[in-house]
Amino acid sequence: MDVESLKKQVQLMRVLVAGCKNHPAYRAIRPATGNCEPCVKMWKARLELNDMEKQC
């Protein structure tokens, strides 16, 4: 892996680690409802990480 892809992975993982203050139990296992912006950001980060994993 190149350095840029690793930096992107770290950035996405930080989004997942930060979580949502309103929904602390949500860990992006299933799609977000769309009502909570932090949860939606977590879901998008999870999808990007999954795509990056499939490419390797």
mmJSON file of the N, C-alpha and C atoms, coordinates in Angstrom:
{"data_MODEL":{"atom_site":{
"group_PDB":["ATOM","ATOM","ATOM","ATOM","ATOM","ATOM","ATOM","ATOM","ATOM","ATOM","ATOM","ATOM","ATOM","ATOM","ATOM","ATOM","ATOM","ATOM","ATOM","ATOM","ATOM","ATOM","ATOM","ATOM","ATOM","ATOM","ATOM","ATOM","ATOM","ATOM","ATOM","ATOM","ATOM","ATOM","ATOM","ATOM","ATOM","ATOM","ATOM","ATOM","ATOM","ATOM","ATOM","ATOM","ATOM","ATOM","ATOM","ATOM","ATOM","ATOM","ATOM","ATOM","ATOM","ATOM","ATOM","ATOM","ATOM","ATOM","ATOM","ATOM","ATOM","ATOM","ATOM","ATOM","ATOM","ATOM","ATOM","ATOM","ATOM","ATOM","ATOM","ATOM","ATOM","ATOM","ATOM","ATOM","ATOM","ATOM","ATOM","ATOM","ATOM","ATOM","ATOM","ATOM","ATOM","ATOM","ATOM","ATOM","ATOM","ATOM","ATOM","ATOM","ATOM","ATOM","ATOM","ATOM","ATOM","ATOM","ATOM","ATOM","ATOM","ATOM","ATOM","ATOM","ATOM","ATOM","ATOM","ATOM","ATOM","ATOM","ATOM","ATOM","ATOM","ATOM","ATOM","ATOM","ATOM","ATOM","ATOM","ATOM","ATOM","ATOM","ATOM","ATOM","ATOM","ATOM","ATOM","ATOM","ATOM","ATOM","ATOM","ATOM","ATOM","ATOM","ATOM","ATOM","ATOM","ATOM","ATOM","ATOM","ATOM","ATOM","ATOM","ATOM","ATOM","ATOM","ATOM","ATOM","ATOM","ATOM","ATOM","ATOM","ATOM","ATOM","ATOM","ATOM","ATOM","ATOM","ATOM","ATOM","ATOM","ATOM","ATOM","ATOM","ATOM","ATOM","ATOM","ATOM"],
"id":[1,2,3,4,5,6,7,8,9,10,11,12,13,14,15,16,17,18,19,20,21,22,23,24,25,26,27,28,29,30,31,32,33,34,35,36,37,38,39,40,41,42,43,44,45,46,47,48,49,50,51,52,53,54,55,56,57,58,59,60,61,62,63,64,65,66,67,68,69,70,71,72,73,74,75,76,77,78,79,80,81,82,83,84,85,86,87,88,89,90,91,92,93,94,95,96,97,98,99,100,101,102,103,104,105,106,107,108,109,110,111,112,113,114,115,116,117,118,119,120,121,122,123,124,125,126,127,128,129,130,131,132,133,134,135,136,137,138,139,140,141,142,143,144,145,146,147,148,149,150,151,152,153,154,155,156,157,158,159,160,161,162,163,164,165,166,167,168],
"type_symbol":["N","C","C","N","C","C","N","C","C","N","C","C","N","C","C","N","C","C","N","C","C","N","C","C","N","C","C","N","C","C","N","C","C","N","C","C","N","C","C","N","C","C","N","C","C","N","C","C","N","C","C","N","C","C","N","C","C","N","C","C","N","C","C","N","C","C","N","C","C","N","C","C","N","C","C","N","C","C","N","C","C","N","C","C","N","C","C","N","C","C","N","C","C","N","C","C","N","C","C","N","C","C","N","C","C","N","C","C","N","C","C","N","C","C","N","C","C","N","C","C","N","C","C","N","C","C","N","C","C","N","C","C","N","C","C","N","C","C","N","C","C","N","C","C","N","C","C","N","C","C","N","C","C","N","C","C","N","C","C","N","C","C","N","C","C","N","C","C"],
"label_atom_id":["N","CA","C","N","CA","C","N","CA","C","N","CA","C","N","CA","C","N","CA","C","N","CA","C","N","CA","C","N","CA","C","N","CA","C","N","CA","C","N","CA","C","N","CA","C","N","CA","C","N","CA","C","N","CA","C","N","CA","C","N","CA","C","N","CA","C","N","CA","C","N","CA","C","N","CA","C","N","CA","C","N","CA","C","N","CA","C","N","CA","C","N","CA","C","N","CA","C","N","CA","C","N","CA","C","N","CA","C","N","CA","C","N","CA","C","N","CA","C","N","CA","C","N","CA","C","N","CA","C","N","CA","C","N","CA","C","N","CA","C","N","CA","C","N","CA","C","N","CA","C","N","CA","C","N","CA","C","N","CA","C","N","CA","C","N","CA","C","N","CA","C","N","CA","C","N","CA","C","N","CA","C","N","CA","C","N","CA","C","N","CA","C","N","CA","C"],
"label_alt_id":[null,null,null,null,null,null,null,null,null,null,null,null,null,null,null,null,null,null,null,null,null,null,null,null,null,null,null,null,null,null,null,null,null,null,null,null,null,null,null,null,null,null,null,null,null,null,null,null,null,null,null,null,null,null,null,null,null,null,null,null,null,null,null,null,null,null,null,null,null,null,null,null,null,null,null,null,null,null,null,null,null,null,null,null,null,null,null,null,null,null,null,null,null,null,null,null,null,null,null,null,null,null,null,null,null,null,null,null,null,null,null,null,null,null,null,null,null,null,null,null,null,null,null,null,null,null,null,null,null,null,null,null,null,null,null,null,null,null,null,null,null,null,null,null,null,null,null,null,null,null,null,null,null,null,null,null,null,null,null,null,null,null,null,null,null,null,null,null],
"label_comp_id":["MET","MET","MET","ASP","ASP","ASP","VAL","VAL","VAL","GLU","GLU","GLU","SER","SER","SER","LEU","LEU","LEU","LYS","LYS","LYS","LYS","LYS","LYS","GLN","GLN","GLN","VAL","VAL","VAL","GLN","GLN","GLN","LEU","LEU","LEU","MET","MET","MET","ARG","ARG","ARG","VAL","VAL","VAL","LEU","LEU","LEU","VAL","VAL","VAL","ALA","ALA","ALA","GLY","GLY","GLY","CYS","CYS","CYS","LYS","LYS","LYS","ASN","ASN","ASN","HIS","HIS","HIS","PRO","PRO","PRO","ALA","ALA","ALA","TYR","TYR","TYR","ARG","ARG","ARG","ALA","ALA","ALA","ILE","ILE","ILE","ARG","ARG","ARG","PRO","PRO","PRO","ALA","ALA","ALA","THR","THR","THR","GLY","GLY","GLY","ASN","ASN","ASN","CYS","CYS","CYS","GLU","GLU","GLU","PRO","PRO","PRO","CYS","CYS","CYS","VAL","VAL","VAL","LYS","LYS","LYS","MET","MET","MET","TRP","TRP","TRP","LYS","LYS","LYS","ALA","ALA","ALA","ARG","ARG","ARG","LEU","LEU","LEU","GLU","GLU","GLU","LEU","LEU","LEU","ASN","ASN","ASN","ASP","ASP","ASP","MET","MET","MET","GLU","GLU","GLU","LYS","LYS","LYS","GLN","GLN","GLN","CYS","CYS","CYS"],
"label_asym_id":["A","A","A","A","A","A","A","A","A","A","A","A","A","A","A","A","A","A","A","A","A","A","A","A","A","A","A","A","A","A","A","A","A","A","A","A","A","A","A","A","A","A","A","A","A","A","A","A","A","A","A","A","A","A","A","A","A","A","A","A","A","A","A","A","A","A","A","A","A","A","A","A","A","A","A","A","A","A","A","A","A","A","A","A","A","A","A","A","A","A","A","A","A","A","A","A","A","A","A","A","A","A","A","A","A","A","A","A","A","A","A","A","A","A","A","A","A","A","A","A","A","A","A","A","A","A","A","A","A","A","A","A","A","A","A","A","A","A","A","A","A","A","A","A","A","A","A","A","A","A","A","A","A","A","A","A","A","A","A","A","A","A","A","A","A","A","A","A"],
"label_entity_id":["1","1","1","1","1","1","1","1","1","1","1","1","1","1","1","1","1","1","1","1","1","1","1","1","1","1","1","1","1","1","1","1","1","1","1","1","1","1","1","1","1","1","1","1","1","1","1","1","1","1","1","1","1","1","1","1","1","1","1","1","1","1","1","1","1","1","1","1","1","1","1","1","1","1","1","1","1","1","1","1","1","1","1","1","1","1","1","1","1","1","1","1","1","1","1","1","1","1","1","1","1","1","1","1","1","1","1","1","1","1","1","1","1","1","1","1","1","1","1","1","1","1","1","1","1","1","1","1","1","1","1","1","1","1","1","1","1","1","1","1","1","1","1","1","1","1","1","1","1","1","1","1","1","1","1","1","1","1","1","1","1","1","1","1","1","1","1","1"],
"label_seq_id":[1,1,1,2,2,2,3,3,3,4,4,4,5,5,5,6,6,6,7,7,7,8,8,8,9,9,9,10,10,10,11,11,11,12,12,12,13,13,13,14,14,14,15,15,15,16,16,16,17,17,17,18,18,18,19,19,19,20,20,20,21,21,21,22,22,22,23,23,23,24,24,24,25,25,25,26,26,26,27,27,27,28,28,28,29,29,29,30,30,30,31,31,31,32,32,32,33,33,33,34,34,34,35,35,35,36,36,36,37,37,37,38,38,38,39,39,39,40,40,40,41,41,41,42,42,42,43,43,43,44,44,44,45,45,45,46,46,46,47,47,47,48,48,48,49,49,49,50,50,50,51,51,51,52,52,52,53,53,53,54,54,54,55,55,55,56,56,56],
"pdbx_PDB_ins_code":[null,null,null,null,null,null,null,null,null,null,null,null,null,null,null,null,null,null,null,null,null,null,null,null,null,null,null,null,null,null,null,null,null,null,null,null,null,null,null,null,null,null,null,null,null,null,null,null,null,null,null,null,null,null,null,null,null,null,null,null,null,null,null,null,null,null,null,null,null,null,null,null,null,null,null,null,null,null,null,null,null,null,null,null,null,null,null,null,null,null,null,null,null,null,null,null,null,null,null,null,null,null,null,null,null,null,null,null,null,null,null,null,null,null,null,null,null,null,null,null,null,null,null,null,null,null,null,null,null,null,null,null,null,null,null,null,null,null,null,null,null,null,null,null,null,null,null,null,null,null,null,null,null,null,null,null,null,null,null,null,null,null,null,null,null,null,null,null],
"Cartn_x":[0.84,0.0,0.881,0.394,1.157,0.771,1.546,1.373,0.038,-0.387,-1.651,-2.853,-2.864,-3.989,-3.985,-2.805,-2.729,-3.214,-2.861,-3.342,-4.859,-5.42,-6.877,-7.538,-6.946,-7.489,-7.473,-6.391,-6.294,-7.361,-7.554,-8.567,-9.96,-10.279,-11.587,-11.762,-10.701,-10.786,-10.983,-10.408,-10.617,-12.078,-12.743,-14.176,-14.947,-14.586,-15.278,-14.995,-13.776,-13.416,-14.106,-14.229,-14.867,-16.317,-16.991,-18.359,-19.352,-20.48,-21.569,-21.921,-21.945,-22.257,-23.723,-24.605,-26.031,-26.36,-25.601,-25.861,-24.557,-24.129,-22.831,-22.762,-23.892,-23.884,-23.767,-23.973,-23.912,-22.462,-22.139,-20.783,-20.738,-21.721,-21.762,-21.803,-22.503,-22.68,-23.797,-24.803,-25.906,-26.072,-26.755,-26.879,-27.528,-27.065,-27.633,-29.004,-29.834,-31.182,-31.169,-30.132,-30.046,-30.47,-30.923,-31.375,-30.244,-29.147,-28.047,-26.787,-26.259,-25.106,-23.861,-23.485,-22.304,-22.47,-23.671,-23.911,-23.786,-24.268,-24.161,-22.698,-21.908,-20.482,-19.773,-20.161,-19.566,-19.9,-21.135,-21.553,-20.778,-20.628,-19.879,-18.411,-17.839,-16.458,-16.323,-17.291,-17.274,-17.325,-18.194,-18.293,-16.985,-16.365,-15.085,-14.002,-13.952,-12.964,-13.192,-14.446,-14.753,-14.323,-14.544,-14.125,-12.608,-11.904,-10.45,-9.919,-10.595,-10.178,-10.37,-11.442,-11.713,-10.707,-10.192,-9.239,-7.88,-7.553,-6.22,-6.125],
"Cartn_y":[-1.182,0.0,1.24,2.249,3.493,4.354,5.369,6.219,6.952,7.4,8.157,7.296,6.046,5.182,4.868,4.728,4.504,5.722,6.918,8.145,8.235,7.851,7.879,6.884,5.695,4.703,5.221,5.858,6.408,7.474,8.321,9.374,8.766,7.747,7.103,6.381,5.769,5.079,6.063,7.247,8.274,8.693,8.748,9.071,7.996,6.734,5.647,5.659,5.959,5.982,7.135,8.274,9.437,9.134,8.377,7.964,9.114,8.886,9.855,10.094,11.346,11.667,11.383,11.47,11.215,9.732,8.947,7.515,6.748,6.658,6.041,4.553,3.883,2.461,2.194,3.208,3.015,2.864,1.771,1.51,1.198,1.675,1.551,0.096,-0.734,-2.124,-2.225,-1.397,-1.347,0.105,0.328,1.705,2.659,3.899,4.938,5.345,5.868,6.266,7.524,8.332,9.565,10.781,10.589,11.703,12.346,11.639,12.1,12.203,13.405,13.628,12.843,12.812,12.011,10.522,9.991,8.585,8.351,9.282,9.163,9.217,10.102,10.183,8.88,8.289,7.019,5.927,5.885,4.862,5.012,6.248,6.484,6.089,6.369,5.976,4.459,3.771,2.306,1.748,2.328,1.861,2.083,3.236,3.514,2.549,2.267,1.315,-0.072,-0.474,-1.779,-1.828,-0.755,-0.7,-0.768,-0.063,-0.083,-1.488,-2.175,-3.522,-4.491,-4.341,-5.216,-5.017,-3.806,-3.512,-4.142,-4.381,-4.946,-6.403],
"Cartn_z":[0.0,0.0,0.0,-0.655,-0.66,0.547,0.766,1.942,1.916,0.758,0.662,1.042,0.617,0.972,2.465,3.04,4.486,5.26,4.789,5.439,5.354,4.215,4.033,4.988,5.137,6.063,7.498,7.883,9.238,9.455,8.445,8.549,8.719,7.931,8.025,9.36,9.846,11.128,12.271,12.149,13.175,13.24,12.083,12.057,12.814,12.588,13.276,14.778,15.154,16.577,17.291,16.623,17.24,17.596,16.758,17.044,17.024,17.647,17.702,19.166,19.569,20.963,21.302,20.302,20.536,20.548,19.787,19.661,19.915,21.165,21.461,21.119,21.016,20.7,19.199,18.358,16.909,16.471,15.808,15.343,13.853,13.104,11.642,11.193,11.943,11.545,10.505,10.652,9.675,9.23,8.114,7.593,8.598,8.546,9.399,8.865,9.748,9.336,8.476,8.603,7.831,8.617,9.834,10.666,11.465,11.632,12.469,11.597,11.447,10.556,10.976,12.273,12.648,12.318,12.483,12.154,10.652,9.862,8.407,7.991,8.61,8.301,8.661,9.781,10.181,9.177,8.716,7.765,6.451,5.98,4.745,4.909,6.072,6.337,6.332,6.915,6.93,5.513,4.665,3.29,2.524,2.729,2.059,2.513,3.807,4.305,3.729,3.635,3.044,1.586,0.837,-0.561,-0.687,0.186,0.162,0.478,1.381,1.761,0.6,-0.139,-1.278,-2.404,-2.552,-3.613,-3.357,-2.105,-1.766,-2.05],
"occupancy":[1.0,1.0,1.0,1.0,1.0,1.0,1.0,1.0,1.0,1.0,1.0,1.0,1.0,1.0,1.0,1.0,1.0,1.0,1.0,1.0,1.0,1.0,1.0,1.0,1.0,1.0,1.0,1.0,1.0,1.0,1.0,1.0,1.0,1.0,1.0,1.0,1.0,1.0,1.0,1.0,1.0,1.0,1.0,1.0,1.0,1.0,1.0,1.0,1.0,1.0,1.0,1.0,1.0,1.0,1.0,1.0,1.0,1.0,1.0,1.0,1.0,1.0,1.0,1.0,1.0,1.0,1.0,1.0,1.0,1.0,1.0,1.0,1.0,1.0,1.0,1.0,1.0,1.0,1.0,1.0,1.0,1.0,1.0,1.0,1.0,1.0,1.0,1.0,1.0,1.0,1.0,1.0,1.0,1.0,1.0,1.0,1.0,1.0,1.0,1.0,1.0,1.0,1.0,1.0,1.0,1.0,1.0,1.0,1.0,1.0,1.0,1.0,1.0,1.0,1.0,1.0,1.0,1.0,1.0,1.0,1.0,1.0,1.0,1.0,1.0,1.0,1.0,1.0,1.0,1.0,1.0,1.0,1.0,1.0,1.0,1.0,1.0,1.0,1.0,1.0,1.0,1.0,1.0,1.0,1.0,1.0,1.0,1.0,1.0,1.0,1.0,1.0,1.0,1.0,1.0,1.0,1.0,1.0,1.0,1.0,1.0,1.0,1.0,1.0,1.0,1.0,1.0,1.0],
"B_iso_or_equiv":[0.0,0.0,0.0,0.0,0.0,0.0,0.0,0.0,0.0,0.0,0.0,0.0,0.0,0.0,0.0,0.0,0.0,0.0,0.0,0.0,0.0,0.0,0.0,0.0,0.0,0.0,0.0,0.0,0.0,0.0,0.0,0.0,0.0,0.0,0.0,0.0,0.0,0.0,0.0,0.0,0.0,0.0,0.0,0.0,0.0,0.0,0.0,0.0,0.0,0.0,0.0,0.0,0.0,0.0,0.0,0.0,0.0,0.0,0.0,0.0,0.0,0.0,0.0,0.0,0.0,0.0,0.0,0.0,0.0,0.0,0.0,0.0,0.0,0.0,0.0,0.0,0.0,0.0,0.0,0.0,0.0,0.0,0.0,0.0,0.0,0.0,0.0,0.0,0.0,0.0,0.0,0.0,0.0,0.0,0.0,0.0,0.0,0.0,0.0,0.0,0.0,0.0,0.0,0.0,0.0,0.0,0.0,0.0,0.0,0.0,0.0,0.0,0.0,0.0,0.0,0.0,0.0,0.0,0.0,0.0,0.0,0.0,0.0,0.0,0.0,0.0,0.0,0.0,0.0,0.0,0.0,0.0,0.0,0.0,0.0,0.0,0.0,0.0,0.0,0.0,0.0,0.0,0.0,0.0,0.0,0.0,0.0,0.0,0.0,0.0,0.0,0.0,0.0,0.0,0.0,0.0,0.0,0.0,0.0,0.0,0.0,0.0,0.0,0.0,0.0,0.0,0.0,0.0],
"pdbx_formal_charge":[null,null,null,null,null,null,null,null,null,null,null,null,null,null,null,null,null,null,null,null,null,null,null,null,null,null,null,null,null,null,null,null,null,null,null,null,null,null,null,null,null,null,null,null,null,null,null,null,null,null,null,null,null,null,null,null,null,null,null,null,null,null,null,null,null,null,null,null,null,null,null,null,null,null,null,null,null,null,null,null,null,null,null,null,null,null,null,null,null,null,null,null,null,null,null,null,null,null,null,null,null,null,null,null,null,null,null,null,null,null,null,null,null,null,null,null,null,null,null,null,null,null,null,null,null,null,null,null,null,null,null,null,null,null,null,null,null,null,null,null,null,null,null,null,null,null,null,null,null,null,null,null,null,null,null,null,null,null,null,null,null,null,null,null,null,null,null,null],
"auth_seq_id":[1,1,1,2,2,2,3,3,3,4,4,4,5,5,5,6,6,6,7,7,7,8,8,8,9,9,9,10,10,10,11,11,11,12,12,12,13,13,13,14,14,14,15,15,15,16,16,16,17,17,17,18,18,18,19,19,19,20,20,20,21,21,21,22,22,22,23,23,23,24,24,24,25,25,25,26,26,26,27,27,27,28,28,28,29,29,29,30,30,30,31,31,31,32,32,32,33,33,33,34,34,34,35,35,35,36,36,36,37,37,37,38,38,38,39,39,39,40,40,40,41,41,41,42,42,42,43,43,43,44,44,44,45,45,45,46,46,46,47,47,47,48,48,48,49,49,49,50,50,50,51,51,51,52,52,52,53,53,53,54,54,54,55,55,55,56,56,56],
"auth_comp_id":["MET","MET","MET","ASP","ASP","ASP","VAL","VAL","VAL","GLU","GLU","GLU","SER","SER","SER","LEU","LEU","LEU","LYS","LYS","LYS","LYS","LYS","LYS","GLN","GLN","GLN","VAL","VAL","VAL","GLN","GLN","GLN","LEU","LEU","LEU","MET","MET","MET","ARG","ARG","ARG","VAL","VAL","VAL","LEU","LEU","LEU","VAL","VAL","VAL","ALA","ALA","ALA","GLY","GLY","GLY","CYS","CYS","CYS","LYS","LYS","LYS","ASN","ASN","ASN","HIS","HIS","HIS","PRO","PRO","PRO","ALA","ALA","ALA","TYR","TYR","TYR","ARG","ARG","ARG","ALA","ALA","ALA","ILE","ILE","ILE","ARG","ARG","ARG","PRO","PRO","PRO","ALA","ALA","ALA","THR","THR","THR","GLY","GLY","GLY","ASN","ASN","ASN","CYS","CYS","CYS","GLU","GLU","GLU","PRO","PRO","PRO","CYS","CYS","CYS","VAL","VAL","VAL","LYS","LYS","LYS","MET","MET","MET","TRP","TRP","TRP","LYS","LYS","LYS","ALA","ALA","ALA","ARG","ARG","ARG","LEU","LEU","LEU","GLU","GLU","GLU","LEU","LEU","LEU","ASN","ASN","ASN","ASP","ASP","ASP","MET","MET","MET","GLU","GLU","GLU","LYS","LYS","LYS","GLN","GLN","GLN","CYS","CYS","CYS"],
"auth_asym_id":["A","A","A","A","A","A","A","A","A","A","A","A","A","A","A","A","A","A","A","A","A","A","A","A","A","A","A","A","A","A","A","A","A","A","A","A","A","A","A","A","A","A","A","A","A","A","A","A","A","A","A","A","A","A","A","A","A","A","A","A","A","A","A","A","A","A","A","A","A","A","A","A","A","A","A","A","A","A","A","A","A","A","A","A","A","A","A","A","A","A","A","A","A","A","A","A","A","A","A","A","A","A","A","A","A","A","A","A","A","A","A","A","A","A","A","A","A","A","A","A","A","A","A","A","A","A","A","A","A","A","A","A","A","A","A","A","A","A","A","A","A","A","A","A","A","A","A","A","A","A","A","A","A","A","A","A","A","A","A","A","A","A","A","A","A","A","A","A"],
"auth_atom_id":["N","CA","C","N","CA","C","N","CA","C","N","CA","C","N","CA","C","N","CA","C","N","CA","C","N","CA","C","N","CA","C","N","CA","C","N","CA","C","N","CA","C","N","CA","C","N","CA","C","N","CA","C","N","CA","C","N","CA","C","N","CA","C","N","CA","C","N","CA","C","N","CA","C","N","CA","C","N","CA","C","N","CA","C","N","CA","C","N","CA","C","N","CA","C","N","CA","C","N","CA","C","N","CA","C","N","CA","C","N","CA","C","N","CA","C","N","CA","C","N","CA","C","N","CA","C","N","CA","C","N","CA","C","N","CA","C","N","CA","C","N","CA","C","N","CA","C","N","CA","C","N","CA","C","N","CA","C","N","CA","C","N","CA","C","N","CA","C","N","CA","C","N","CA","C","N","CA","C","N","CA","C","N","CA","C","N","CA","C","N","CA","C","N","CA","C"],
"pdbx_PDB_model_num":[1,1,1,1,1,1,1,1,1,1,1,1,1,1,1,1,1,1,1,1,1,1,1,1,1,1,1,1,1,1,1,1,1,1,1,1,1,1,1,1,1,1,1,1,1,1,1,1,1,1,1,1,1,1,1,1,1,1,1,1,1,1,1,1,1,1,1,1,1,1,1,1,1,1,1,1,1,1,1,1,1,1,1,1,1,1,1,1,1,1,1,1,1,1,1,1,1,1,1,1,1,1,1,1,1,1,1,1,1,1,1,1,1,1,1,1,1,1,1,1,1,1,1,1,1,1,1,1,1,1,1,1,1,1,1,1,1,1,1,1,1,1,1,1,1,1,1,1,1,1,1,1,1,1,1,1,1,1,1,1,1,1,1,1,1,1,1,1]
}}}
